[in-house]
């Protein structure tokens, strides 16, 4: 074989190797792009048309910030800013490095694409953004309040898709606006609360930007979510034990503004006590409202409900800060219409004169008692605040053997 032919073959083989190496590199990059969404054998969240748009971020995930300003913010229209904390399934632990993708209509009510739009940008329009939660689970974005569809038959909304580091992407319930005239009572009841409550209340600020808050609860009402329950913890008095006397501050209910012992005054009947150790009250919203209705239906003389806020911020801030927090809780109770349900305040999850008497485990998100004539007849730890749990609790209340 001549030297010339050998050289040509060598060059040809070298070119093939380079070509294969390049293809291998492109393929690996592409697979890495979505590999983290396939780490679990079970796909969570059900079907999700357009969820893959989350991967169209113009900024690599690792470089995303926790704050983003969407493309429409400097255009004419009502400016809004939305922020919140993303929590892990326990409802207490902030979730870092969660990607959030959001998009919505422009001021004409359309998903208007850019002239050079590609991918899902053609369907979702030019108003979209990406954020990644920081170490505290915080996220924030600025945009204009979206307009209703031109047909005027749908509530104004912001679509949202999330991507946890070790799970596939999935959709959660849209951001809706509490003052939207199209958000009727019937439509509120149909809201799915995937990822928690996304119906936000906008508050006007002096800078002309209205602020809204939404905390996201990962896994809540998400089909096939792999974390089917919270840690199995021991917490609370044993079944059959007597409920001790203690003097919490009442922030709502018949004794609002007073320090009253619930067992001393109401222990002769039966009721529910929910000791909870998390700051996000919105988790309780539907649960508390449903129990308010039960109290009205059954009568206060026969059924009492107490939510005991254990102040997880006990070691933070000044006494003035605690007073402000107490006011916020009172305001929240007023907004939910809690006139019968009593929200109680105790100093901390470690307070010996309150939580200690009831053997509350500070690591538990919540500890729930059903009592009758001061005796514990039912107990649950780390419950979900959903309809099934409420049915279980009420079934215990109504049980002839209780």
N, C-alpha and C positions, 0 to 999 in steps of 0.2 A: 504494500500500500504506500502510495507516494506521501511525502511529507505534507503536500498541499491538501490532500484529501483528509489526512489525519487532523490537521488544524481546523478544517471546515467542520468536521464531525464534532470536534471538541467544542467549537464555538456554538454549534447547534445544540448540543447537550447542555451546555452552560446556560443558554437562553431558555431552554425548557425548564431547568431547575429554578432559574430566577422567576419565570412566569408562574410556576407552581407555588413557589414561596410567597409570591405576591397574592395569589388567589387564596392561599391558606391564611394569610394575614387578614385579608378582607373578610373571609368567612368567620374567623375567630372574633373579629371586632363586632360583626353583626350578631353573632350568637351571644356575646357578652352583653350586648345591648338589652336583651330580654331574658338572659339566663336566670336572673334573680327572680323573675316572675314564674319560673317553672321549677323552683326548688322543692315545692310541695307536690305530692302525688295527686292531691285533691285540688281541683280548681274551685275557688271560692267566689261568691257573689252572683252566680248565675250568668245568664247571657248579658252582654254589654256591647252593643253596637257603638263603635267609635271610641271605645276605651283605649285602643292602641294609639290614639292621638296624643296621649301623655308622653309618648316617646319622641314626639316631634319638637320637643323643647329646643330652642335655638342655642341654649346654654347647656353644656353637659350636666347631668344630675349632680355630680360631685362638686360642681362650682355654683350651683343654684344658691340664692340667698333666701332668707326667711321673709323678705319683703319684696313686693313687686308692684309696679305701676302699669296698669293696662293701657293699651294704645289710645283709648278714647278719652283719657282723663283730662286732657287739656282742650277738649272740644266743648262746645256749648252744651249744657245740661246739668242736672243735679249731681253734684259730686258726693261720693260716699267713700268711706273707709271701713273695711271689715277686718277684724282681728279676732284671735282666740287661741286656745290651747288645744292641741291634739293629745288625747289621753289613750293609754293602752287599755286593754279590756277591763282591767280592774277599776277603771274610772278615777284612779288616783295618781298613777305614775305617768309623767309626761313622756310622750313618744317622740324621740328625735329622728331626724333623717327621713321623715315621711314626705313623699312628693305629693303636692296638691296641684291639680290642673283644673282651671276654671274657664268658662267661656259663656257669653251671653249676647243678646241682641243689641243693636245700636239704637239710636234715638228715633229711628223710623219703625222699630219693631222687627227688623230683619237681621239675619245672620249674613251680613254683607262681606264678601271675600275681597281681599286685595286683588288688583289686576293680575298680579303674577302669582297668585295663590297656588299652592301644591298640597297634595295629601288631604288630610282632614280639614285644612284651612279653607278648602272650597266649601265645605258643609258648615263648619263651625263659625266661619267668618273671621274678621281680623281682630275682634276684641277677645283675646284670650291670654292667659298668663300661667306661669309656673312658679311655685315657691317650694322650699324645703324647710321643714321645721328645724329650729335650732335645738340646742341641748335641753332647753326648757319646754320643748314642744310648741313654741310660739310660732305663729305665722300672721301675716298681714298683707292686704293688698288694697290698692287705690283704683277706683274706676268711676264711671258714671252709673247712676241707677238705670237698669235696663228698662226699655219701654215694652208695653204690651204688644203682642202680635197685631198686625194691621186688622185682622178679623175681630180683635177685641174679645176673644172667647177663652183666653188663657191668662193666668196670673203672671205678672212679671217674675222672672226667676233667673237664677244663675246656676248653670250646670256645674257639677263638680265630680271629679274622679280622683281617687287616692291610690297611692302605691307605697306599701310598706316595704322595708328593705328585703324581707324574706318571703314575700307573698306576691301573687299576681295582682295586677291592677283591677279595681272594681269601682262601681259608681255608688255614691251615697245620695241621700235625698237632697234636692235642690235647695239653694238659699231662696226663701220666700220673704215677703215683707208684711209685717203684721198689720199695717195700715192700708194694705191693698184692698180696694173695694170689691175686687173679684174673689178675694179669699173668704168665701162664705163659711158658715159653720159646718155645712155638709162637706166642703172640701177640706176643712181642717181635720175632720174625722177620718178622711180618706188618706191623709198624709202618713207615709210609711215609717218615718223616723229612722231610716237607715243611717247609721252613724250618729244618731242622736237628733236633737231638735235643731232644724235649720230655719225656723220661722223667726226672723230677727226683728227687733224693734230699733228703728233708727232714731238717734238723738242728735238734734241740731247743735252745732258748736259755733263758737264765735268766729272761727276762721272760714265759715261758710261750707265746711265739709261735715256731712252727717255721719255719725259713727254707729256701727253695729257690731255686736259680738256674737260669735258662734264658736262654741267648743265642740270638738269632734270626738266621738267615742268609738274607737276602732272596734269593729266586729259586731257592734250592736245591730241586731236585726239583719245581719248579713248571712245569707244561706251558706251552709257548709263551712262556716268559719272554724278553723281547727281548734281554737281555744274554747271548748264547749262549757267550761266552768271556771270559777275563780278558785284560788288555793283553798284546800280543805283546812280550815282553822278551827281551833276550839275557842269559843268566846261565849260569855254570858252565863247567867244563872242556870242551874240544872232544872229540869222539869220537876214541878212540884214544890220548888222553893218559893218562899215568900218574897215579894218585891219590897225592898227597903224604902224608907222615907228619905227624900232629898229635896233640896229647895232651889230649883233652877229658875232662871229668869224666863218669863213667858214673853215671846215676841209676837204671838198671834193667838187667836182664840178668846175664850171667855175671860181669861185672866191676863190679857195682854198688858205689859208694862209692870207686872207684879212678880214677886218671888213667891211661888206657891208650890207646895208639895203635891204632885199629882196623885200619888197613892193615898195620902192622908185625906184628900178631898174627894177623889173619884174612885178609889180602889174598891169600893163596895160592889161596883158593877163589873163590866168586862170591856176589854179594849185592846189596842195595839200600841206598842212602843217601838219606834224605829230609831235606834242609835246609829248615827252615821258619821263617818270620819273622812269626808271629802268636801272640797270647797265648791265644786260645781253643782249648784242647786238645780240647774236645768235638768239634770238627770232625774230629779224627783217630780218634775212638773206634772205629768199625766197621772202618776201614781198618787200624788198628794191631792190632786183635783178629784180623782175617783173616790178616794177615801173621804173627802169633804162631802161628796154626794151621798155616800153611805151613811155618814153621821146624820145628815139631814133626813134621809129616808128612815133610818132606824130610830132616831131620837137620841139626844145627848144623854138622857138618863139611862139608856140601855147600851150605848156604844160610844167609846172615847178613842181618840187617836192622838198620839204624841210623837212628834219628830224631835229627836234630841240631837242638836248640832253640837258636836264635840270640839269645835274650834281648832281645826288642824293648823291654823296660823298662830297658835298660842305663844310661840317663841319668837314671833316676828313683830316688829313695829312697836309703837308706843301705846299707852292707854287710850290716847285720843284716836289712834288708828283702830283700836278695838271698838270704840264707840261708833266710828264711821261704818265699820263692817256690820255692826248690829243694826244700824239704820238701813243699810243695803238689804239685809235679810228681811227686815220689816217691810220694806218697799216691795221686795219680791213676793212676800206673802200676800200683800195687798193686791198686787198685779194678778195673782192666781185666784183671788177671791176667797182666801182661807179665813173664813169668819168663825168656823167651829173647830177645825183642826188646830192643835196647839203646837207651835214651833218653840222649842225650849233651847236655852243656851246654857252650856256648862263650860267651865274655864279651859279644859284641855282634855285630850284623850287619856291623859295620865293622872287626872285629878282623883285623889283617893276618896274624897267625900261624895263623889257622884259616880264616875265610871268604875272606880274601884269597888264600890258597894255592889255593883251589878256584874262584876268580873268581866268587864269589857276588854277584849284584846285590841290594843291600839293598832295592830297590823291589819285588822279586819276593816274592810270597806264599810260594812254595816253589820249590825246584830239586831234581829227582830224578835220581839216577844209578843205572844198573845197571852193575856192574863185574864183571870176570872176570880173575883173576890181576893185579889192581891196574890194569887198563886199563879205561877208560870204553867200554862197548859200547852204551849207550843213555842218552838224556837227554831230560827233559821239563821245561818251566817253566810254573808256574801251573796245575798239574793240579787237577782236581776229585777229591776223595777218595771215589770211587764204585766200583762193581763193574766197570764197563767199563774204567776206568783200571787197576784191579788186574789184570784179564785181559790188558790190553796189556803191562803190566810183566812178568807171569809168562810170557807168550808169548815175550817177548824173552829171558828167562832160559832157557827151554826150547828156543829156536831152535838147530838143529844148526850153523848158521853162526856162532853167538855164541862 
